[in-house]
Amino acid sequence: MKKYIIVSFIFGLLFTACNPNKDIYNDINKNETPYSETGLEYTLTSDDYTYAKSTIEASATNHSDTLWASYIKQYSSFNTKFSAYKYIPSILAKNFPALNDGSNIVVTFNQYIGQMYGDIITVVLNDNDYINMGGDIATNKYFSVPDDLNKLPGFLLSKLSNAEANEYTEVFYKYPDNETIAGSFYKFNGYQWTLVENSIVLAPNDYNEMGAPGGTKNYFSEDAMPGNYLPEFLKLHYPYAQESDELTVVCHLFDFESIVYAISCNYDGSDWKINFPGEERVSQFKHDEEKWYFDPTVIFTMSASDYQLIVDYVTGNPSIPNGYLDSSHPENTEYYYGASSHYGNFNLKLSYRRPNDPLGLLTDLSDADATANVWERMKEGIVVMLQQKFPNAVPSIEGVDVHYFVTFKVYDGASYWYVIEYKCTASGTPPTFELVTDAEDISGTVQ
């Protein structure tokens, strides 16, 4: 369960270790007769990542493939070399052999989004190490000036003589008071060790400064996770950080699969974001007559928060007058697109829309044309919502186009439910969406 704890501290996501579908899974695995099942949810386990690793290793043709395959197990995450979308189908086939054509499962998995570092070697300089460096370092048995650090690359060549290309090490050394310890992060390129740019290694004083991870521990743990401490620590130590600045923070985690982790962090202009070890993602997989396959289709019903995204957009858009905000509920209802998180719908009733039309978009229109106008603006509002809700949307994943089926509620004197289909046509800030299938009334199918 360690991997799930790590992911939750990064993204603030809470999910239970209890599996609500456990009985269903047991029934599926016991049933020898193939049948269809929909609406299942499944979170990959450590056994699943191990299985993926073994599957890849069995067909690996070089050291690089084997190394990247090992990362899947080590970090309980898929990576850019080996895609989750390619290997999850075989995991589902193994775990759910009875399911067949028409079945679908929503799968939660981890995708590594930082740089892979593998096992990081820890080197703590001892008296003999200082002596071997010679000069004042040998006499003092500590580093006294910044130039002393220049001795480390050559020292590491002899200290870690069996190192291979793309291996990393954290090196701890003392300063004049003989108590202050600092660290540096190095990478071996096959013939020399070089300092990893924009990296810091947490030392005992750093953990002590953060409180709970300090004392005699000097590591993070389940009770003191990095995501709860590093953002504030980095903000204090890098007060002049600029948007898009990146840092690699090397730290220790107690009782996890690895002890030393290099955490990728980036500054968004106001806060430091922690990107390690994996980003939790959720994707749908379907079964046809022969196999499981990845289906990136996004299907959801707009909630109050989705309507509020549109209201907030109107509130913050200088080109849309404040007169479009409802006088009684300006914080949650607007009449440019017609969205209301208060009522959870789009209000298209003309008796509401005409009096709240400061740009006069409906002034000279007949009721039929005005109705058509507010419908078109409502669909534009749904695009606004998609852009806010899915800022990282992409046109395709693994070569499959990404479509969005959105169910929403309309009020025009009575309430009706509709579903509409869009697809992402380009990523960006914001991404672009194109209408695929116009709104269809499904009121008769909604309870």
N, C-alpha and C positions, 0 to 999 in steps of 0.2 A: 504493500500500500504506500510505500515511500514516495513513489513517483507521483501519485495523486495528490499527496500533501504538498509536494514541491510546486506542482502546477497551480494548486489552489492559492498558495501564498502569492504567486505572481499576478494572477488575474482576478483574485478576489472571488473565485468561483467556489461555491459550496455544493458538494454533492455527496451522497451517502454511499457507504460501502455496501449497504444492503441492496440486493438486486430485486426489484419488484417483479421481474419476469422469471425469477429462478424456477418456480414451479412449472412455468411454460416451457423453459429450456429442458427441464427434466423430462417432461412429457414428450417433447419433440425427439429427444435422444433415445427414448425408450420405444417410440413408435417406428416400426419397421416399414409401414406403408407410407410412401411419399404423399405429402399433402401440402396445401398452400396456407400460409399464415402471414397476416399483415399487421402493421402497427407495433412490431417488436422493437425494443431498444436494447443495445448491447454495448458495454464498455470493455475495450481490450484489456486483457490481463497480462501479467509478466510472462505467463506461459505462451501467450499469443505472440509476444515480441520475440521470445526465444525461438518459437517455431518459424517465424519469418526469417530470423537470422540463419537458422539451420537450412532452410530452403534455399536461401541465396548462396550460402557457403557451398552447398552441394553442386552448384553450377558455376561457381566463381572460377575465373581463368587467370586471375592475377592477384598480387598482394593488395592492391588498392581496393578491389571488390571485397576481399575478405575483411579488410580493416573497416570499411564502411558498413559492412554487414554486422560486425561486432558492435558498432556504435548503437545499432538498433536495440540490442539487448542491454548494453551498458547504460544508455540514457532512457530506455523505455520510450523511445520515440523513433518515428520514421524520419528520413532526412532527404536532402535534395538529390542524393545519389540513388536512393531506393525509395520509390513512392509508395505511400500507404494505399493509394488507389489501385495499384497493381497487385499488391500482396494481400490485402484484406479479403478479396474474393476467395482465395485459397484457404484462409483462416475460417471463413464462414462455412465453406464446403466441408471442412474437417469437423467443425463444431456442431453443425446443423445438417447432418446428412439426409434427414428425412424431408427437409423443405424442398419444394420444387417450384415450377412455373407459377408466377404471380405473387410469390412471397416477397416481402421487403423488410429490411431491418435498418434502423437508424443507428449508426455506429459512432461511438465516441472514441477518439484516439489522440495520441500526442504527435505533433510535428515539430521537430527541432528547428528553431529559427535563428540560432546563433551559430558561431563557428564551432566545429568539433575539435576538441583538443586531446581526446584520448586520455590515457592514464598520465597524470602530471607527476613528475618525479620531485620529491621534496629533498632539498639539500640544506642542512643547517651547518654553517661553518664552525669547526672546532679549533682548538689551539694549534693543532698540527697543520690545519689548512692555512691559518694565518701565517704560520712560520714558513710554509712552503712558498708563500707569495713574496717573501723577502722584504728588505727595507724596513721602513717604520711600521709597516703592517705587522711584520714578524715580531718586532720589539713590543709594540702596543697590544697586539692581539685584538685589534678592532680597526674599523675604518674611521679615519679622522677627517679626511677631506674628500670632496666629491670625486676627485680624480682617482681615488682608491678603487672606485667601482669599475674603472677601466681594466682592472686586473681580472675581473670575474670571467669574461669570455675565454681567455687563455686557461684559466684555472679549471673551468668546466670541461675543456677538451681533455685534460688528463684525469680529472675526477670522474667523468662519465665517458670513459674511453670506448664503451660499447654502444653508445647512443646511435640511433638511426635517424635518417632524415625525417623531419616533421614531428619529432618528439619535443616535449616541453618540460621545463623545470622551474620551480619556484626556489629561490635562494634566499636564506635568511642570514643576516650578519649583524654584528654589534656596532654601536657607536661609542664615543669616549666615556660616557658614564657607566659603560659596561652592563647597563640594564636595558637601555632603549634598543629594541630590535626592530629592524626594518627588513623589507623584502623586495625582490625584483623578479620579473617574469621573463624568461628567455626561451627562444626557439632555436632548434638545431636544423640547419639547412643541408646537412650532409657533410659539411667541412668546417663550419664555424658556428658558434653560438651568438645570437644577436638579441638585443633587448626588444621585447614586443612593445610596439608603440602604443601609447594611450592605454597603458595597463597599470594597475596597482595591485600589490599583494597585501592583504590584511595581516597585520602583526598584532601581538598581544595588546599593545596600547590601544589599537583601534577597536578591538573587541571590548576592552574595558570601558572605552568612551561610550560605546553603545549600550552598556549596562548589562542586560540579561545574558548576552553571549560571552561576557567577560569573566573576570575572576580567575579561577583555576581552569576554566574550560577552554577559552580561546577557540571556540568553534560555534557554528550555528547548529540547531537541532530542531526536532519537531516542536519543541516548546518555545523556540526563539528562531523563527525562520528569517532568511535574508530579506525577503520582501517586506518584512515589518520594520526593518532597521536601515537597510542600505539607502533608500530614497532620501531620508533625512540626513544620514551620514554624508552622502555625496553632496547634498545641497549645502551643508556647512563647510565642507572642504573645497568645494568648487563654486564659490559664490558668483563668479563671473562666467559661468557656463553659458554657451550660446545654443540656440535651437539647433538640433541635429547633431550636437556633440555626442561622441560615443566613447565609452570606457569599457575595458575588460577588468573585472574585479575578481581576483583569485582568492578563494576562501576555503575554509574547511567546514564540512558538514558531518556531524556525528551520527553513526549508525545508519548511514546510507550506503548504497551499493558501491559508490566510490567515496573516498575521503576528501579529495581535493577537487574543486570545481572552478572552472573559469566562467564567470557569469558575464554575459553581454548586457550592457546597460546603455540607454540612450536618453538624452534630454529633449523634451518636447517643447521647451520654452518656458515651462513653469514647474515641471516635476521630472524626476528621473524615473524611467520605466525599466523594470527588470525583465529580461528576456531569456529566462533559463529555467529548466533545461528544455522544455517543450511547450508549445502553445496547444492548448486543448482545442480540438476541432470536432465538428459533428457533420457527418455526411451520410447520405442514404445509399443503400445498395439494394438492387433488385435481382430477382432470379428469372431468367427466361427458361426455355425448354431444356437448355444444356448447362448453364453456368450462372454464377453470380457476376454482376457487373456494377460499376459505379454509376450512380445517377445523381448529378449535381443539382437537380431541380430543387428550387426553394419554394415551399408551400406553407403559407401562414395566413391567419386571420388577424386583421389589424386590431390591436388593443388600444387602450387609452393612451399609452405612451407613444404609440405610432402616430395617432392623431396629434398629440402634443408636439411631435417633431415638426409638423407642418405649421402649427400655431407659432412655435418659436422662430421658425424661418420667416414667417410674415412679420413678427414683431421686430426682428433684427434686420429686415431688408429695407434699406432707405428708399427704394423705388416704389414700395407699397405703403400708401398713407395709413396712419394709425386709425383713420376712420373706418377701416375694415375690421377693426377689433370690436367685439361685442361690448356695448357700454355696461352691461351688467356683469359680464364674465370676460373682461379683456385678457385675463391671464390664461384662459383655456379655450376660447372660442373666437374664430375669425371668419370673415365672410368673403375674402378674396377667392380662396379655394373652397371654403365652406366647412372646414374641419373643426371639430369640437371634441376635445378629450373629456369635457364635462359630460356630454351626452354619448360619446363613443360613436359618432357618425359624421357623415357629410350632410349638412343641411342645404338642400337644393330648392326649398320652398321660396317662390318668388316674392311672397309677402314679407319675407325676412331679407332677401337679397337686394331687392330694389332700394329700400330705405338705407341700406348700408353699402352704398356704391359711390364713394367720393370721386372716383375717376370717371363716373358716368358711362361705364361700359355697357350698361343695360338700358340707358335712357331712351334711346330711339328704336329699341327692338320690340317686336311683337312678343307675346308670351311664348310662342313656339320657338322663335329665334333666341329669346332670352334663356329659355330652358336649355337649348342646345349649347349656348355660351357657358352657362354654369356647369354643364356636364363636361365640356372640354377643359375648363379650368380645374375641375375636380380631378380629372385624369392627369393634368399637369402636376397637381398637388401630390398625387400618388408617386409620381416620378421624384418629386422633391423628397418625399418620405423615404423612398428607396435609396436615394443618394446619401441621406443622413444615416439611415439604418445600416447600409452596407457600403461604407466609404472605400473598402478595399475590394469591391466587386471587380471581377474580370470576365471577359467575354467567354472564355472556355477554360476548362480544367481537364488535363489529360486528353485534349482534343475533343471534348464534349461541350457543346454550347450550354451556357447556364441560363435557364429560364426561371422566371418568378411568377408564381400563381398567387395572387393576392385576393383574399376575400374581405369585403368591406360592407358597411351598412350605410344606407341612404335614407334620409327623411325628406319627404315632400308633402307632408300632411299625414302620411302613413309611413311605416318603416318597411324597407325591403333589403334583401341581401343580394350582393352581386359578387362575381369572381371575374378577374381580369388577368391577362397574361402579358408580361413584358420579358424582354431579354436584354442582358447587358451587351452593349456593342463596343464599348471602349472603357478601359480603366483610366483613372485620372483623378483629379481633385476639382470637381467631383467626377465620378464615373458617369457614363451616359447610358440611358436605357431607351429601348424602342418598343412601341406597342406591337404585340404579335396577334393577340386575339382580344377584340373589344369586350366591354363589360357584358356579362350574361346574368340574367336574373335567375337566382337559385333559391329564392325565398321558400319555395315549396319543399326544398330538401333540408332546410335549416330548422332545427327544433327550437 
